[in-house]
Amino acid sequence: MKKALSVVLALVLALSLVACGGEAPASEPASTPAETSSEASSEASAPAEDVSAPAAEGGVKTGLGIVANGAVKGEASADGNGKVQSNTTTAAVLVDSEGKILDCKLDVAQTTTEYTTEGKVVATEDFRTKMEKGADYGMVNASGIKKEWDAQATAFAEYVIGKTAEEVKAIPQLGEDKHSGPDVADLAASCTMNVTDFKAAIAAAVESAQDLGAQAGDKLGMGVVTNMPAFSNKDASADGEGSIQHDTTVAVTTTNADGKLTSNLFDVTQTKYTVAADGKATCTTETVTSKHALGADYGMVNASSIKKEWFEQADAFMAYVNGMTAAEIEAIPQLGADKHNAADVADLAASCTMDVTDFKAALVKAAK
């Protein structure tokens, strides 16, 4: 079962590859809200189309789709710091036996880190996703329809309910704002921002959705946690280049009326940059491929005390937490045999010893 799940997740995230570069992320322009005239408000305006979920009975499928990219947004100069920006677009879906979407959740982790002309990394303090920022994201004034990012994303998630992956892919672009936004009559009043990455992530989630135990009526949730691991972020110096790394963990859960997990999926993207002492940065991950999609290529076996790859340990942890509540997941102890905050639980120690701190945090966010 664990082996099958690993294959499933590799397929789930096979589409989560986007080249590094200076182009705007597909799910929104790369510029800040103040620089953009095409984004959009805090109250979601429901599309005119009937977005009621198709009737479903019994088991339903759970899916996760990720599209990730990174870009250098400007070199450091006398006028100000340089910055790099990582974007991880995430879609969670519940799908019926006919491949139609019953529920959908969308979010983007947009993480920006600055660096100086000397190659010193400026610590990022705000790791909230766009959905978590809500009105703080500040897109209303730049929006043609005066709607905030979270409202537009919610409207689009509602719009795709009842659709198949192919129908999602067929939603047209090139809208009135001339920035590849949707040009669909019953969506135009509630979402005009670029939805290219939303479409790709949703389609990937639907196409790879699997029967993992979710039932009709279960609550769908998604949690996203981003951080900068200390060992992968350092200033440039006479000894060599500095580095910046953004790690984003995404979890999808379904919970029943008792708040217990009936299914769950999670994965991690790592977007990496080098920073030179002359104030120039480079995105070194030519393609951002999630850890689960990398499979055996991630190469953790030799560093593992139990000789298990990342995806094997992740699958084991997914199986371990299924049936738990958010509170029970939060209570799973750390500080295991590998002395690095690994789970130290007797019936888990043989299959997962890696750090599960962010797994737990993302799962708890999703399940609450």
C-alpha positions in Angstrom: 0.0 0.0 0.0 2.8 2.4 0.9 4.6 1.6 -2.3 1.4 2.2 -4.3 0.9 5.5 -2.5 4.4 6.6 -3.4 3.8 5.9 -7.1 0.5 7.8 -6.8 2.2 10.8 -5.3 4.9 10.8 -7.9 2.3 10.9 -10.6 0.3 13.5 -8.6 3.2 15.9 -8.7 4.8 15.1 -12.1 3.3 18.3 -13.4 4.9 20.4 -10.6 7.9 21.4 -12.8 8.4 25.0 -13.8 11.7 26.5 -15.0 13.4 29.2 -13.0 13.7 32.5 -14.6 12.5 36.1 -14.7 9.1 35.4 -16.1 6.0 36.1 -14.0 4.5 33.1 -12.1 1.6 31.8 -14.1 -1.0 32.2 -11.3 -0.3 35.9 -10.9 2.1 38.6 -12.2 5.5 38.6 -10.6 5.2 42.3 -9.7 3.8 43.5 -6.4 0.2 44.4 -6.1 1.0 48.1 -6.4 2.8 47.5 -9.7 0.0 45.4 -11.2 -3.2 46.7 -12.8 -4.8 43.3 -13.4 -5.3 41.7 -10.1 -8.2 41.7 -7.8 -11.2 41.9 -3.1 -12.0 40.6 0.2 -15.6 39.5 -0.4 -15.7 36.6 -2.9 -18.4 37.3 -5.5 -20.1 34.0 -6.4 -20.0 33.2 -10.1 -23.3 33.2 -11.9 -22.9 29.6 -12.8 -24.4 27.0 -10.5 -21.3 25.7 -8.6 -23.1 23.2 -6.5 -21.1 20.1 -6.0 -22.2 17.0 -8.0 -24.0 14.5 -5.8 -21.7 11.9 -4.5 -22.1 8.8 -2.3 -19.6 6.6 -0.6 -15.9 6.9 -1.4 -14.4 9.9 -3.2 -10.9 10.6 -4.4 -8.4 13.0 -2.9 -5.8 14.9 -5.0 -3.0 17.4 -4.6 -1.4 19.4 -7.4 1.6 21.7 -7.2 3.2 24.2 -9.6 6.4 25.8 -8.4 8.9 28.3 -9.7 11.6 30.7 -8.6 13.0 33.9 -10.0 15.5 36.7 -9.3 13.4 39.8 -9.1 16.3 42.3 -9.1 20.0 42.7 -8.3 21.2 44.6 -5.3 22.5 48.1 -6.1 23.0 51.5 -4.5 19.3 52.1 -4.9 18.3 49.1 -2.7 18.5 45.4 -1.9 18.1 42.7 -4.5 15.4 40.1 -4.1 14.5 36.6 -5.1 10.9 35.2 -5.2 9.6 31.7 -4.9 6.1 30.8 -5.9 4.4 27.5 -5.0 0.8 27.3 -6.3 -1.2 24.5 -4.6 -4.5 22.9 -5.4 -6.5 20.4 -3.2 -9.5 18.5 -4.7 -12.1 16.0 -3.9 -13.2 14.1 -7.0 -16.1 11.8 -7.7 -16.1 8.5 -9.7 -16.7 10.4 -12.9 -13.7 12.6 -12.5 -15.8 15.7 -11.5 -14.6 18.1 -8.9 -16.7 18.0 -5.7 -14.6 20.5 -3.8 -11.4 22.6 -4.4 -9.0 24.7 -2.3 -6.4 27.0 -3.8 -3.4 28.9 -2.4 0.0 30.4 -3.3 3.1 30.5 -1.1 4.9 33.5 -2.5 8.1 33.9 -0.5 10.5 36.9 -1.1 13.9 37.3 0.4 16.2 40.3 0.0 20.0 40.4 -0.1 22.5 43.3 0.0 25.2 44.5 -2.4 27.7 42.5 -0.3 25.7 39.3 -0.7 24.3 39.3 2.8 20.9 37.6 3.2 18.2 39.6 4.8 16.0 37.3 6.9 12.4 36.9 5.7 9.9 37.4 8.5 6.5 36.9 6.9 5.8 33.4 5.5 2.1 33.7 5.3 0.5 32.4 2.1 -1.6 34.7 -0.1 -4.8 33.2 1.3 -3.6 33.7 4.9 -2.7 37.4 4.2 -6.2 38.1 3.1 -6.7 41.9 2.8 -3.1 42.4 3.8 -2.0 41.2 0.4 -3.2 44.6 -1.0 -4.4 43.8 -4.5 -7.8 45.7 -4.3 -6.6 49.0 -5.6 -4.7 47.4 -8.5 -7.7 45.3 -9.5 -10.1 46.2 -12.3 -13.0 44.6 -10.3 -11.7 45.8 -6.9 -11.4 42.4 -5.4 -8.7 41.1 -3.2 -6.5 38.0 -4.2 -8.2 35.7 -1.7 -11.7 36.6 -3.0 -10.7 35.9 -6.6 -9.0 32.6 -5.7 -12.0 31.5 -3.8 -14.3 32.4 -6.7 -12.2 30.4 -9.1 -12.1 27.4 -6.8 -15.9 27.5 -6.7 -16.1 28.0 -10.4 -14.3 24.7 -11.2 -16.7 22.6 -9.0 -18.5 20.1 -11.2 -15.8 20.3 -13.9 -13.4 17.6 -15.0 -9.6 18.1 -15.5 -10.1 18.6 -19.3 -12.9 21.2 -18.7 -10.6 23.0 -16.3 -7.8 23.0 -18.9 -10.2 24.4 -21.4 -11.1 27.5 -19.4 -10.0 30.3 -21.8 -7.4 32.9 -21.0 -6.6 36.3 -22.5 -9.2 38.3 -20.8 -10.2 42.0 -20.7 -7.2 42.9 -18.6 -4.9 41.7 -21.3 -2.7 39.6 -19.0 -4.0 36.1 -19.8 -6.8 36.4 -17.2 -10.0 34.4 -17.7 -12.4 35.8 -20.3 -15.5 33.8 -19.2 -18.8 35.7 -18.9 -20.0 34.1 -15.6 -16.5 34.5 -14.0 -15.5 37.9 -15.2 -17.2 39.7 -12.2 -15.4 37.6 -9.6 -12.0 36.7 -11.0 -9.8 38.5 -13.6 -6.3 37.6 -12.4 -4.0 35.2 -14.2 -5.2 31.6 -13.5 -2.7 29.6 -15.6 -1.0 28.0 -12.7 -4.3 27.4 -10.9 -5.5 25.5 -13.9 -2.4 23.4 -14.1 -2.4 22.6 -10.4 -6.1 21.8 -10.4 -5.8 19.5 -13.5 -2.8 17.7 -12.0 -4.7 17.2 -8.7 -7.8 15.8 -10.4 -5.9 13.6 -12.8 -3.9 12.0 -10.0 -6.6 11.9 -7.4 -6.8 8.5 -5.6 -9.2 6.6 -3.3 -7.3 7.0 0.0 -10.3 6.6 2.3 -12.2 9.9 2.0 -16.0 9.7 2.0 -18.7 11.9 0.5 -19.4 14.6 3.0 -15.9 14.7 4.4 -14.3 18.2 4.9 -11.5 19.1 2.5 -8.6 21.1 3.9 -5.2 22.4 2.8 -2.3 23.7 4.9 0.9 25.3 3.7 4.0 26.0 5.7 7.1 27.8 4.4 10.5 28.4 6.1 14.2 29.0 5.4 16.3 26.3 7.0 19.3 27.8 8.7 21.8 25.4 7.3 20.8 26.3 3.7 20.8 30.1 4.1 24.1 31.9 4.4 25.8 35.2 3.5 28.4 35.4 0.7 31.9 35.8 2.0 35.6 35.6 0.9 35.2 31.8 1.2 32.5 31.5 -1.3 29.0 32.3 -2.5 26.0 32.7 -0.1 22.8 30.8 -0.5 19.0 31.2 -0.1 16.5 28.3 0.1 12.7 28.4 0.5 11.1 25.1 1.7 7.3 24.9 1.3 5.4 22.0 2.8 1.9 21.4 1.5 -0.7 19.1 3.2 -4.1 18.0 2.0 -6.6 16.4 4.4 -10.1 15.1 4.5 -11.8 14.9 7.9 -15.0 13.3 9.0 -17.7 14.6 11.4 -15.5 13.6 14.4 -12.5 15.6 13.0 -10.5 12.5 12.2 -8.4 12.2 9.1 -9.9 10.0 6.5 -7.2 10.7 3.9 -4.1 12.9 3.6 -1.3 13.8 1.2 1.7 16.1 1.6 4.8 17.1 -0.3 7.7 19.6 -0.1 9.2 22.0 -2.7 12.6 23.4 -2.3 13.6 26.5 -4.3 17.3 27.4 -4.2 19.4 30.4 -5.1 23.1 31.4 -4.9 24.2 34.9 -3.8 27.5 36.4 -4.8 29.6 39.0 -2.9 29.0 41.5 -5.7 25.3 41.5 -5.1 24.2 39.2 -7.9 21.9 36.2 -7.3 21.1 33.1 -9.4 18.2 30.6 -9.2 19.9 27.3 -9.1 16.9 25.0 -9.3 16.4 24.9 -13.1 13.2 23.1 -12.5 11.4 23.0 -9.1 10.4 19.4 -8.6 8.8 18.3 -5.4 10.5 15.8 -3.1 7.9 13.2 -3.7 8.0 13.6 -7.4 11.8 13.2 -7.2 11.4 9.7 -5.7 14.7 7.8 -5.4 16.5 10.7 -7.1 16.2 12.8 -3.9 19.0 10.7 -2.6 18.3 10.5 1.1 18.9 6.7 1.6 22.6 6.9 2.4 22.0 9.6 5.0 19.2 7.7 6.6 19.8 5.6 9.7 17.0 3.3 8.6 18.1 3.4 4.9 14.8 4.7 3.6 14.2 7.3 1.0 12.3 10.6 1.6 9.1 9.4 -0.2 9.1 6.1 1.7 9.3 7.9 5.1 6.7 10.4 4.0 4.3 7.7 2.9 4.8 5.9 6.2 4.0 9.1 8.1 0.9 9.7 6.0 -0.3 6.2 6.8 0.6 6.7 10.5 -1.5 9.9 11.0 -4.6 8.7 9.1 -7.5 8.4 11.6 -6.0 11.0 13.9 -7.4 14.4 14.9 -5.5 17.6 14.5 -4.8 17.6 18.3 -3.4 14.0 18.1 -1.1 14.9 15.2 0.1 18.0 17.1 1.0 15.7 20.1 3.2 13.3 18.1 6.6 13.6 19.9 9.9 14.7 18.3 13.6 14.2 19.2 14.2 10.7 17.8 17.1 8.5 17.2 18.6 10.7 14.5 18.8 13.6 17.0 17.2 16.0 14.6 13.5 16.3 15.7 12.6 13.0 14.2 9.4 11.3 15.4 10.3 9.1 18.4 7.3 6.7 18.4 7.8 3.0 18.8 5.6 1.9 15.9 6.9 4.6 13.6 10.6 4.5 14.3 11.3 1.7 11.8 9.7 3.6 8.9 10.2 7.3 9.6 13.0 9.0 11.5 13.2 12.3 9.5 12.1 15.7 10.9 8.3 15.8 10.8 7.9 19.3 12.3 6.6 20.9 9.2 4.6 17.9 8.2 2.7 18.1 11.5 2.2 21.9 11.2 0.8 21.7 7.6 -1.4 18.8 8.5 -2.8 20.5 11.6 -3.5 23.7 9.5 -5.3 21.6 6.9 -7.3 19.6 9.4 -8.5 22.4 11.6 
